Amino acid sequence: MAEALPVVQEGSLDPDFKRLIETLSGAQNLNACIQCGTCSGSCSFSERMAHTPRRLLEMVRAGMREEVLNSDTYWYCTSCYYCTVRCPRGINLTEVMYALKHLAISVNKDKNAAFYDCFGSVLQSYGRLYENGLLLKLALKTDPLMLVAYGPIGVKMFLKGKLNILPSRVRALSEIRRLYEKVGEMEEKI
């Protein structure tokens, strides 16, 4: 059975949201979508998503900016491009998902965006994952009480030798930082 869109107040809709996503993603034909559901049927993660890809695209077209950016759907996208390849209207939904991730990160919309931002920052600083640094950055950005909640687990891991107090860096850290700079330049062009 088809899922209905949630009822929203007309004043909460953003009529420019669809155009913004079209610009960010390069997908200029979002209105071509016929809501056939091929994208959702092709997606191996659609059962786990708050909104299926079909529904999310309709929400984008309707201008439901807040609801879309608060959704977890685009974070489940694995970039397999099945939805794009199988779409009978040629809509590049994978690029739409990328655009939504990018937008969510830029407006710090949810904890997933904050996690990706902190994760990237730690990798850029050390060249590899440093769990303590990641947890500290994420907690300070989203919920400082998280440190209290995870404290006992951290102590147990440290006592078993599973958690390093000091980070280790990779030898080619300058190359990783150069890569991040290049990606940053590319993102500015978008």
PyMOL CGO cylinders between C-alpha atoms (Angstrom):
from pymol import cmd
from pymol.cgo import CYLINDER

trace = [
    CYLINDER, 0.00, 0.00, 0.00, 1.30, 3.47, -0.86, 0.3, 1, 1, 1, 1, 1, 1,
    CYLINDER, 1.30, 3.47, -0.86, 2.53, 5.51, 2.05, 0.3, 1, 1, 1, 1, 1, 1,
    CYLINDER, 2.53, 5.51, 2.05, 0.95, 8.93, 2.54, 0.3, 1, 1, 1, 1, 1, 1,
    CYLINDER, 0.95, 8.93, 2.54, 2.97, 12.07, 3.09, 0.3, 1, 1, 1, 1, 1, 1,
    CYLINDER, 2.97, 12.07, 3.09, 2.65, 13.57, 6.56, 0.3, 1, 1, 1, 1, 1, 1,
    CYLINDER, 2.65, 13.57, 6.56, 0.34, 16.55, 7.00, 0.3, 1, 1, 1, 1, 1, 1,
    CYLINDER, 0.34, 16.55, 7.00, 2.33, 19.79, 7.21, 0.3, 1, 1, 1, 1, 1, 1,
    CYLINDER, 2.33, 19.79, 7.21, 1.37, 23.42, 7.51, 0.3, 1, 1, 1, 1, 1, 1,
    CYLINDER, 1.37, 23.42, 7.51, 1.69, 25.29, 4.22, 0.3, 1, 1, 1, 1, 1, 1,
    CYLINDER, 1.69, 25.29, 4.22, 3.81, 28.00, 5.88, 0.3, 1, 1, 1, 1, 1, 1,
    CYLINDER, 3.81, 28.00, 5.88, 6.45, 25.43, 6.80, 0.3, 1, 1, 1, 1, 1, 1,
    CYLINDER, 6.45, 25.43, 6.80, 7.10, 24.47, 3.16, 0.3, 1, 1, 1, 1, 1, 1,
    CYLINDER, 7.10, 24.47, 3.16, 10.12, 25.86, 1.32, 0.3, 1, 1, 1, 1, 1, 1,
    CYLINDER, 10.12, 25.86, 1.32, 9.23, 26.42, -2.35, 0.3, 1, 1, 1, 1, 1, 1,
    CYLINDER, 9.23, 26.42, -2.35, 12.92, 26.87, -3.27, 0.3, 1, 1, 1, 1, 1, 1,
    CYLINDER, 12.92, 26.87, -3.27, 14.09, 23.62, -1.65, 0.3, 1, 1, 1, 1, 1, 1,
    CYLINDER, 14.09, 23.62, -1.65, 13.60, 21.51, -4.78, 0.3, 1, 1, 1, 1, 1, 1,
    CYLINDER, 13.60, 21.51, -4.78, 15.59, 23.99, -6.88, 0.3, 1, 1, 1, 1, 1, 1,
    CYLINDER, 15.59, 23.99, -6.88, 18.37, 24.01, -4.28, 0.3, 1, 1, 1, 1, 1, 1,
    CYLINDER, 18.37, 24.01, -4.28, 18.63, 20.22, -4.36, 0.3, 1, 1, 1, 1, 1, 1,
    CYLINDER, 18.63, 20.22, -4.36, 18.54, 20.21, -8.17, 0.3, 1, 1, 1, 1, 1, 1,
    CYLINDER, 18.54, 20.21, -8.17, 21.41, 22.71, -8.20, 0.3, 1, 1, 1, 1, 1, 1,
    CYLINDER, 21.41, 22.71, -8.20, 23.49, 20.87, -5.59, 0.3, 1, 1, 1, 1, 1, 1,
    CYLINDER, 23.49, 20.87, -5.59, 22.96, 17.46, -7.18, 0.3, 1, 1, 1, 1, 1, 1,
    CYLINDER, 22.96, 17.46, -7.18, 23.01, 18.36, -10.85, 0.3, 1, 1, 1, 1, 1, 1,
    CYLINDER, 23.01, 18.36, -10.85, 19.71, 16.47, -11.26, 0.3, 1, 1, 1, 1, 1, 1,
    CYLINDER, 19.71, 16.47, -11.26, 17.61, 18.95, -13.22, 0.3, 1, 1, 1, 1, 1, 1,
    CYLINDER, 17.61, 18.95, -13.22, 14.59, 16.72, -13.75, 0.3, 1, 1, 1, 1, 1, 1,
    CYLINDER, 14.59, 16.72, -13.75, 13.10, 16.02, -10.32, 0.3, 1, 1, 1, 1, 1, 1,
    CYLINDER, 13.10, 16.02, -10.32, 9.64, 16.95, -11.59, 0.3, 1, 1, 1, 1, 1, 1,
    CYLINDER, 9.64, 16.95, -11.59, 9.93, 14.11, -14.10, 0.3, 1, 1, 1, 1, 1, 1,
    CYLINDER, 9.93, 14.11, -14.10, 9.46, 11.59, -11.28, 0.3, 1, 1, 1, 1, 1, 1,
    CYLINDER, 9.46, 11.59, -11.28, 6.25, 9.58, -11.75, 0.3, 1, 1, 1, 1, 1, 1,
    CYLINDER, 6.25, 9.58, -11.75, 6.41, 8.05, -8.25, 0.3, 1, 1, 1, 1, 1, 1,
    CYLINDER, 6.41, 8.05, -8.25, 6.56, 4.51, -9.64, 0.3, 1, 1, 1, 1, 1, 1,
    CYLINDER, 6.56, 4.51, -9.64, 8.61, 3.25, -6.68, 0.3, 1, 1, 1, 1, 1, 1,
    CYLINDER, 8.61, 3.25, -6.68, 11.35, 1.60, -8.75, 0.3, 1, 1, 1, 1, 1, 1,
    CYLINDER, 11.35, 1.60, -8.75, 13.98, 3.44, -6.70, 0.3, 1, 1, 1, 1, 1, 1,
    CYLINDER, 13.98, 3.44, -6.70, 12.54, 2.15, -3.43, 0.3, 1, 1, 1, 1, 1, 1,
    CYLINDER, 12.54, 2.15, -3.43, 12.15, -1.37, -4.79, 0.3, 1, 1, 1, 1, 1, 1,
    CYLINDER, 12.15, -1.37, -4.79, 15.77, -1.34, -5.98, 0.3, 1, 1, 1, 1, 1, 1,
    CYLINDER, 15.77, -1.34, -5.98, 17.18, -0.07, -2.68, 0.3, 1, 1, 1, 1, 1, 1,
    CYLINDER, 17.18, -0.07, -2.68, 18.46, -2.81, -0.39, 0.3, 1, 1, 1, 1, 1, 1,
    CYLINDER, 18.46, -2.81, -0.39, 18.18, -0.50, 2.64, 0.3, 1, 1, 1, 1, 1, 1,
    CYLINDER, 18.18, -0.50, 2.64, 14.71, 0.98, 2.06, 0.3, 1, 1, 1, 1, 1, 1,
    CYLINDER, 14.71, 0.98, 2.06, 13.19, -1.17, 4.82, 0.3, 1, 1, 1, 1, 1, 1,
    CYLINDER, 13.19, -1.17, 4.82, 15.49, 0.48, 7.38, 0.3, 1, 1, 1, 1, 1, 1,
    CYLINDER, 15.49, 0.48, 7.38, 14.86, 4.04, 6.23, 0.3, 1, 1, 1, 1, 1, 1,
    CYLINDER, 14.86, 4.04, 6.23, 12.43, 6.41, 7.90, 0.3, 1, 1, 1, 1, 1, 1,
    CYLINDER, 12.43, 6.41, 7.90, 11.22, 7.34, 4.40, 0.3, 1, 1, 1, 1, 1, 1,
    CYLINDER, 11.22, 7.34, 4.40, 11.74, 5.31, 1.24, 0.3, 1, 1, 1, 1, 1, 1,
    CYLINDER, 11.74, 5.31, 1.24, 13.69, 6.98, -1.58, 0.3, 1, 1, 1, 1, 1, 1,
    CYLINDER, 13.69, 6.98, -1.58, 10.42, 7.48, -3.50, 0.3, 1, 1, 1, 1, 1, 1,
    CYLINDER, 10.42, 7.48, -3.50, 8.82, 9.22, -0.56, 0.3, 1, 1, 1, 1, 1, 1,
    CYLINDER, 8.82, 9.22, -0.56, 11.90, 11.30, 0.18, 0.3, 1, 1, 1, 1, 1, 1,
    CYLINDER, 11.90, 11.30, 0.18, 12.00, 12.55, -3.41, 0.3, 1, 1, 1, 1, 1, 1,
    CYLINDER, 12.00, 12.55, -3.41, 8.34, 13.54, -3.18, 0.3, 1, 1, 1, 1, 1, 1,
    CYLINDER, 8.34, 13.54, -3.18, 9.06, 15.37, 0.08, 0.3, 1, 1, 1, 1, 1, 1,
    CYLINDER, 9.06, 15.37, 0.08, 11.89, 17.25, -1.66, 0.3, 1, 1, 1, 1, 1, 1,
    CYLINDER, 11.89, 17.25, -1.66, 9.56, 18.20, -4.51, 0.3, 1, 1, 1, 1, 1, 1,
    CYLINDER, 9.56, 18.20, -4.51, 6.92, 19.35, -2.02, 0.3, 1, 1, 1, 1, 1, 1,
    CYLINDER, 6.92, 19.35, -2.02, 9.43, 21.64, -0.29, 0.3, 1, 1, 1, 1, 1, 1,
    CYLINDER, 9.43, 21.64, -0.29, 9.39, 19.79, 3.04, 0.3, 1, 1, 1, 1, 1, 1,
    CYLINDER, 9.39, 19.79, 3.04, 12.91, 20.98, 3.92, 0.3, 1, 1, 1, 1, 1, 1,
    CYLINDER, 12.91, 20.98, 3.92, 12.82, 20.35, 7.69, 0.3, 1, 1, 1, 1, 1, 1,
    CYLINDER, 12.82, 20.35, 7.69, 11.26, 16.91, 7.37, 0.3, 1, 1, 1, 1, 1, 1,
    CYLINDER, 11.26, 16.91, 7.37, 13.76, 15.88, 4.68, 0.3, 1, 1, 1, 1, 1, 1,
    CYLINDER, 13.76, 15.88, 4.68, 16.81, 17.14, 6.57, 0.3, 1, 1, 1, 1, 1, 1,
    CYLINDER, 16.81, 17.14, 6.57, 15.61, 15.42, 9.76, 0.3, 1, 1, 1, 1, 1, 1,
    CYLINDER, 15.61, 15.42, 9.76, 15.20, 12.11, 7.92, 0.3, 1, 1, 1, 1, 1, 1,
    CYLINDER, 15.20, 12.11, 7.92, 17.82, 9.37, 8.09, 0.3, 1, 1, 1, 1, 1, 1,
    CYLINDER, 17.82, 9.37, 8.09, 17.11, 8.11, 4.57, 0.3, 1, 1, 1, 1, 1, 1,
    CYLINDER, 17.11, 8.11, 4.57, 20.07, 9.65, 2.76, 0.3, 1, 1, 1, 1, 1, 1,
    CYLINDER, 20.07, 9.65, 2.76, 22.52, 8.40, 5.41, 0.3, 1, 1, 1, 1, 1, 1,
    CYLINDER, 22.52, 8.40, 5.41, 21.57, 4.81, 4.50, 0.3, 1, 1, 1, 1, 1, 1,
    CYLINDER, 21.57, 4.81, 4.50, 22.39, 5.36, 0.83, 0.3, 1, 1, 1, 1, 1, 1,
    CYLINDER, 22.39, 5.36, 0.83, 25.38, 3.19, -0.09, 0.3, 1, 1, 1, 1, 1, 1,
    CYLINDER, 25.38, 3.19, -0.09, 25.85, 4.82, -3.51, 0.3, 1, 1, 1, 1, 1, 1,
    CYLINDER, 25.85, 4.82, -3.51, 25.18, 1.60, -5.39, 0.3, 1, 1, 1, 1, 1, 1,
    CYLINDER, 25.18, 1.60, -5.39, 23.37, 3.61, -8.10, 0.3, 1, 1, 1, 1, 1, 1,
    CYLINDER, 23.37, 3.61, -8.10, 20.69, 0.92, -8.57, 0.3, 1, 1, 1, 1, 1, 1,
    CYLINDER, 20.69, 0.92, -8.57, 17.96, 3.55, -8.15, 0.3, 1, 1, 1, 1, 1, 1,
    CYLINDER, 17.96, 3.55, -8.15, 19.60, 5.77, -10.76, 0.3, 1, 1, 1, 1, 1, 1,
    CYLINDER, 19.60, 5.77, -10.76, 20.24, 2.97, -13.27, 0.3, 1, 1, 1, 1, 1, 1,
    CYLINDER, 20.24, 2.97, -13.27, 16.72, 1.57, -12.97, 0.3, 1, 1, 1, 1, 1, 1,
    CYLINDER, 16.72, 1.57, -12.97, 14.78, 4.86, -12.90, 0.3, 1, 1, 1, 1, 1, 1,
    CYLINDER, 14.78, 4.86, -12.90, 12.53, 4.94, -15.99, 0.3, 1, 1, 1, 1, 1, 1,
    CYLINDER, 12.53, 4.94, -15.99, 12.71, 8.75, -15.99, 0.3, 1, 1, 1, 1, 1, 1,
    CYLINDER, 12.71, 8.75, -15.99, 16.51, 8.97, -15.70, 0.3, 1, 1, 1, 1, 1, 1,
    CYLINDER, 16.51, 8.97, -15.70, 16.57, 10.77, -12.34, 0.3, 1, 1, 1, 1, 1, 1,
    CYLINDER, 16.57, 10.77, -12.34, 19.96, 10.58, -10.66, 0.3, 1, 1, 1, 1, 1, 1,
    CYLINDER, 19.96, 10.58, -10.66, 18.65, 9.89, -7.16, 0.3, 1, 1, 1, 1, 1, 1,
    CYLINDER, 18.65, 9.89, -7.16, 22.07, 8.87, -5.84, 0.3, 1, 1, 1, 1, 1, 1,
    CYLINDER, 22.07, 8.87, -5.84, 23.37, 12.38, -6.52, 0.3, 1, 1, 1, 1, 1, 1,
    CYLINDER, 23.37, 12.38, -6.52, 20.28, 13.78, -4.79, 0.3, 1, 1, 1, 1, 1, 1,
    CYLINDER, 20.28, 13.78, -4.79, 21.19, 11.68, -1.74, 0.3, 1, 1, 1, 1, 1, 1,
    CYLINDER, 21.19, 11.68, -1.74, 24.76, 13.06, -1.87, 0.3, 1, 1, 1, 1, 1, 1,
    CYLINDER, 24.76, 13.06, -1.87, 23.38, 16.60, -2.07, 0.3, 1, 1, 1, 1, 1, 1,
    CYLINDER, 23.38, 16.60, -2.07, 21.15, 15.99, 0.94, 0.3, 1, 1, 1, 1, 1, 1,
    CYLINDER, 21.15, 15.99, 0.94, 24.08, 14.62, 2.96, 0.3, 1, 1, 1, 1, 1, 1,
    CYLINDER, 24.08, 14.62, 2.96, 26.18, 17.64, 2.02, 0.3, 1, 1, 1, 1, 1, 1,
    CYLINDER, 26.18, 17.64, 2.02, 23.38, 20.04, 2.92, 0.3, 1, 1, 1, 1, 1, 1,
    CYLINDER, 23.38, 20.04, 2.92, 22.68, 18.30, 6.24, 0.3, 1, 1, 1, 1, 1, 1,
    CYLINDER, 22.68, 18.30, 6.24, 26.34, 18.54, 7.18, 0.3, 1, 1, 1, 1, 1, 1,
    CYLINDER, 26.34, 18.54, 7.18, 26.53, 22.21, 6.21, 0.3, 1, 1, 1, 1, 1, 1,
    CYLINDER, 26.53, 22.21, 6.21, 23.54, 23.13, 8.38, 0.3, 1, 1, 1, 1, 1, 1,
    CYLINDER, 23.54, 23.13, 8.38, 24.46, 20.68, 11.20, 0.3, 1, 1, 1, 1, 1, 1,
    CYLINDER, 24.46, 20.68, 11.20, 20.99, 19.21, 10.98, 0.3, 1, 1, 1, 1, 1, 1,
    CYLINDER, 20.99, 19.21, 10.98, 21.38, 15.99, 12.88, 0.3, 1, 1, 1, 1, 1, 1,
    CYLINDER, 21.38, 15.99, 12.88, 23.75, 13.79, 14.84, 0.3, 1, 1, 1, 1, 1, 1,
    CYLINDER, 23.75, 13.79, 14.84, 24.64, 11.80, 11.73, 0.3, 1, 1, 1, 1, 1, 1,
    CYLINDER, 24.64, 11.80, 11.73, 25.93, 14.97, 10.08, 0.3, 1, 1, 1, 1, 1, 1,
    CYLINDER, 25.93, 14.97, 10.08, 27.83, 15.87, 13.24, 0.3, 1, 1, 1, 1, 1, 1,
    CYLINDER, 27.83, 15.87, 13.24, 29.32, 12.38, 13.37, 0.3, 1, 1, 1, 1, 1, 1,
    CYLINDER, 29.32, 12.38, 13.37, 30.56, 12.55, 9.77, 0.3, 1, 1, 1, 1, 1, 1,
    CYLINDER, 30.56, 12.55, 9.77, 31.99, 16.02, 10.37, 0.3, 1, 1, 1, 1, 1, 1,
    CYLINDER, 31.99, 16.02, 10.37, 33.83, 14.92, 13.54, 0.3, 1, 1, 1, 1, 1, 1,
    CYLINDER, 33.83, 14.92, 13.54, 35.00, 11.67, 11.93, 0.3, 1, 1, 1, 1, 1, 1,
    CYLINDER, 35.00, 11.67, 11.93, 36.50, 13.58, 9.01, 0.3, 1, 1, 1, 1, 1, 1,
    CYLINDER, 36.50, 13.58, 9.01, 38.14, 16.05, 11.36, 0.3, 1, 1, 1, 1, 1, 1,
    CYLINDER, 38.14, 16.05, 11.36, 39.81, 13.26, 13.36, 0.3, 1, 1, 1, 1, 1, 1,
    CYLINDER, 39.81, 13.26, 13.36, 41.04, 11.56, 10.18, 0.3, 1, 1, 1, 1, 1, 1,
    CYLINDER, 41.04, 11.56, 10.18, 42.43, 14.84, 8.94, 0.3, 1, 1, 1, 1, 1, 1,
    CYLINDER, 42.43, 14.84, 8.94, 44.23, 15.44, 12.25, 0.3, 1, 1, 1, 1, 1, 1,
    CYLINDER, 44.23, 15.44, 12.25, 45.74, 11.99, 12.77, 0.3, 1, 1, 1, 1, 1, 1,
    CYLINDER, 45.74, 11.99, 12.77, 45.40, 10.12, 9.49, 0.3, 1, 1, 1, 1, 1, 1,
    CYLINDER, 45.40, 10.12, 9.49, 43.52, 7.31, 11.22, 0.3, 1, 1, 1, 1, 1, 1,
    CYLINDER, 43.52, 7.31, 11.22, 40.67, 6.85, 13.66, 0.3, 1, 1, 1, 1, 1, 1,
    CYLINDER, 40.67, 6.85, 13.66, 41.36, 8.02, 17.20, 0.3, 1, 1, 1, 1, 1, 1,
    CYLINDER, 41.36, 8.02, 17.20, 38.30, 6.92, 19.20, 0.3, 1, 1, 1, 1, 1, 1,
    CYLINDER, 38.30, 6.92, 19.20, 38.86, 9.22, 22.18, 0.3, 1, 1, 1, 1, 1, 1,
    CYLINDER, 38.86, 9.22, 22.18, 39.21, 12.25, 19.94, 0.3, 1, 1, 1, 1, 1, 1,
    CYLINDER, 39.21, 12.25, 19.94, 36.13, 11.28, 17.94, 0.3, 1, 1, 1, 1, 1, 1,
    CYLINDER, 36.13, 11.28, 17.94, 34.00, 10.79, 21.05, 0.3, 1, 1, 1, 1, 1, 1,
    CYLINDER, 34.00, 10.79, 21.05, 35.20, 14.05, 22.59, 0.3, 1, 1, 1, 1, 1, 1,
    CYLINDER, 35.20, 14.05, 22.59, 34.56, 16.08, 19.43, 0.3, 1, 1, 1, 1, 1, 1,
    CYLINDER, 34.56, 16.08, 19.43, 31.15, 14.48, 18.90, 0.3, 1, 1, 1, 1, 1, 1,
    CYLINDER, 31.15, 14.48, 18.90, 30.09, 14.97, 22.52, 0.3, 1, 1, 1, 1, 1, 1,
    CYLINDER, 30.09, 14.97, 22.52, 31.13, 18.62, 22.53, 0.3, 1, 1, 1, 1, 1, 1,
    CYLINDER, 31.13, 18.62, 22.53, 29.27, 19.21, 19.29, 0.3, 1, 1, 1, 1, 1, 1,
    CYLINDER, 29.27, 19.21, 19.29, 26.05, 17.35, 20.12, 0.3, 1, 1, 1, 1, 1, 1,
    CYLINDER, 26.05, 17.35, 20.12, 25.62, 16.23, 23.75, 0.3, 1, 1, 1, 1, 1, 1,
    CYLINDER, 25.62, 16.23, 23.75, 28.33, 16.71, 26.41, 0.3, 1, 1, 1, 1, 1, 1,
    CYLINDER, 28.33, 16.71, 26.41, 26.47, 14.33, 28.76, 0.3, 1, 1, 1, 1, 1, 1,
    CYLINDER, 26.47, 14.33, 28.76, 27.38, 11.57, 26.32, 0.3, 1, 1, 1, 1, 1, 1,
    CYLINDER, 27.38, 11.57, 26.32, 30.82, 11.55, 27.97, 0.3, 1, 1, 1, 1, 1, 1,
    CYLINDER, 30.82, 11.55, 27.97, 29.25, 10.58, 31.30, 0.3, 1, 1, 1, 1, 1, 1,
    CYLINDER, 29.25, 10.58, 31.30, 27.20, 7.83, 29.67, 0.3, 1, 1, 1, 1, 1, 1,
    CYLINDER, 27.20, 7.83, 29.67, 30.20, 6.31, 27.86, 0.3, 1, 1, 1, 1, 1, 1,
    CYLINDER, 30.20, 6.31, 27.86, 32.67, 6.85, 30.73, 0.3, 1, 1, 1, 1, 1, 1,
    CYLINDER, 32.67, 6.85, 30.73, 32.31, 3.40, 32.36, 0.3, 1, 1, 1, 1, 1, 1,
    CYLINDER, 32.31, 3.40, 32.36, 32.69, 1.65, 29.00, 0.3, 1, 1, 1, 1, 1, 1,
    CYLINDER, 32.69, 1.65, 29.00, 35.81, 3.69, 28.27, 0.3, 1, 1, 1, 1, 1, 1,
    CYLINDER, 35.81, 3.69, 28.27, 37.38, 2.78, 31.61, 0.3, 1, 1, 1, 1, 1, 1,
    CYLINDER, 37.38, 2.78, 31.61, 36.75, -0.94, 31.01, 0.3, 1, 1, 1, 1, 1, 1,
    CYLINDER, 36.75, -0.94, 31.01, 38.22, -0.74, 27.52, 0.3, 1, 1, 1, 1, 1, 1,
    CYLINDER, 38.22, -0.74, 27.52, 41.29, 1.10, 28.82, 0.3, 1, 1, 1, 1, 1, 1,
    CYLINDER, 41.29, 1.10, 28.82, 41.87, -1.45, 31.58, 0.3, 1, 1, 1, 1, 1, 1,
    CYLINDER, 41.87, -1.45, 31.58, 41.75, -4.26, 29.00, 0.3, 1, 1, 1, 1, 1, 1,
    CYLINDER, 41.75, -4.26, 29.00, 44.24, -2.45, 26.76, 0.3, 1, 1, 1, 1, 1, 1,
    CYLINDER, 44.24, -2.45, 26.76, 41.66, -1.79, 24.03, 0.3, 1, 1, 1, 1, 1, 1,
    CYLINDER, 41.66, -1.79, 24.03, 41.73, 2.01, 24.20, 0.3, 1, 1, 1, 1, 1, 1,
    CYLINDER, 41.73, 2.01, 24.20, 44.75, 4.22, 23.62, 0.3, 1, 1, 1, 1, 1, 1,
    CYLINDER, 44.75, 4.22, 23.62, 45.01, 7.43, 25.60, 0.3, 1, 1, 1, 1, 1, 1,
    CYLINDER, 45.01, 7.43, 25.60, 47.28, 9.14, 23.07, 0.3, 1, 1, 1, 1, 1, 1,
    CYLINDER, 47.28, 9.14, 23.07, 46.65, 9.09, 19.33, 0.3, 1, 1, 1, 1, 1, 1,
    CYLINDER, 46.65, 9.09, 19.33, 49.05, 7.60, 16.83, 0.3, 1, 1, 1, 1, 1, 1,
    CYLINDER, 49.05, 7.60, 16.83, 49.63, 9.31, 13.52, 0.3, 1, 1, 1, 1, 1, 1,
    CYLINDER, 49.63, 9.31, 13.52, 50.30, 7.83, 10.12, 0.3, 1, 1, 1, 1, 1, 1,
    CYLINDER, 50.30, 7.83, 10.12, 53.56, 8.58, 8.31, 0.3, 1, 1, 1, 1, 1, 1,
    CYLINDER, 53.56, 8.58, 8.31, 51.87, 10.09, 5.26, 0.3, 1, 1, 1, 1, 1, 1,
    CYLINDER, 51.87, 10.09, 5.26, 49.74, 12.60, 7.20, 0.3, 1, 1, 1, 1, 1, 1,
    CYLINDER, 49.74, 12.60, 7.20, 50.68, 15.45, 4.87, 0.3, 1, 1, 1, 1, 1, 1,
    CYLINDER, 50.68, 15.45, 4.87, 49.29, 13.47, 1.92, 0.3, 1, 1, 1, 1, 1, 1,
    CYLINDER, 49.29, 13.47, 1.92, 46.00, 12.88, 3.73, 0.3, 1, 1, 1, 1, 1, 1,
    CYLINDER, 46.00, 12.88, 3.73, 45.73, 16.58, 4.60, 0.3, 1, 1, 1, 1, 1, 1,
    CYLINDER, 45.73, 16.58, 4.60, 46.46, 17.49, 0.98, 0.3, 1, 1, 1, 1, 1, 1,
    CYLINDER, 46.46, 17.49, 0.98, 43.66, 15.13, -0.08, 0.3, 1, 1, 1, 1, 1, 1,
    CYLINDER, 43.66, 15.13, -0.08, 41.24, 16.83, 2.34, 0.3, 1, 1, 1, 1, 1, 1,
    CYLINDER, 41.24, 16.83, 2.34, 42.25, 20.25, 0.97, 0.3, 1, 1, 1, 1, 1, 1,
    CYLINDER, 42.25, 20.25, 0.97, 41.58, 19.06, -2.59, 0.3, 1, 1, 1, 1, 1, 1,
    CYLINDER, 41.58, 19.06, -2.59, 38.16, 17.69, -1.62, 0.3, 1, 1, 1, 1, 1, 1,
    CYLINDER, 38.16, 17.69, -1.62, 37.40, 20.97, 0.17, 0.3, 1, 1, 1, 1, 1, 1,
    CYLINDER, 37.40, 20.97, 0.17, 38.23, 22.90, -3.01, 0.3, 1, 1, 1, 1, 1, 1,
    CYLINDER, 38.23, 22.90, -3.01, 35.97, 20.60, -5.02, 0.3, 1, 1, 1, 1, 1, 1,
    CYLINDER, 35.97, 20.60, -5.02, 33.11, 21.05, -2.53, 0.3, 1, 1, 1, 1, 1, 1,
    CYLINDER, 33.11, 21.05, -2.53, 33.41, 24.85, -2.75, 0.3, 1, 1, 1, 1, 1, 1,
    CYLINDER, 33.41, 24.85, -2.75, 32.81, 24.62, -6.50, 0.3, 1, 1, 1, 1, 1, 1,
    CYLINDER, 32.81, 24.62, -6.50, 29.50, 22.81, -5.93, 0.3, 1, 1, 1, 1, 1, 1,
]
cmd.load_cgo(trace, "trace")
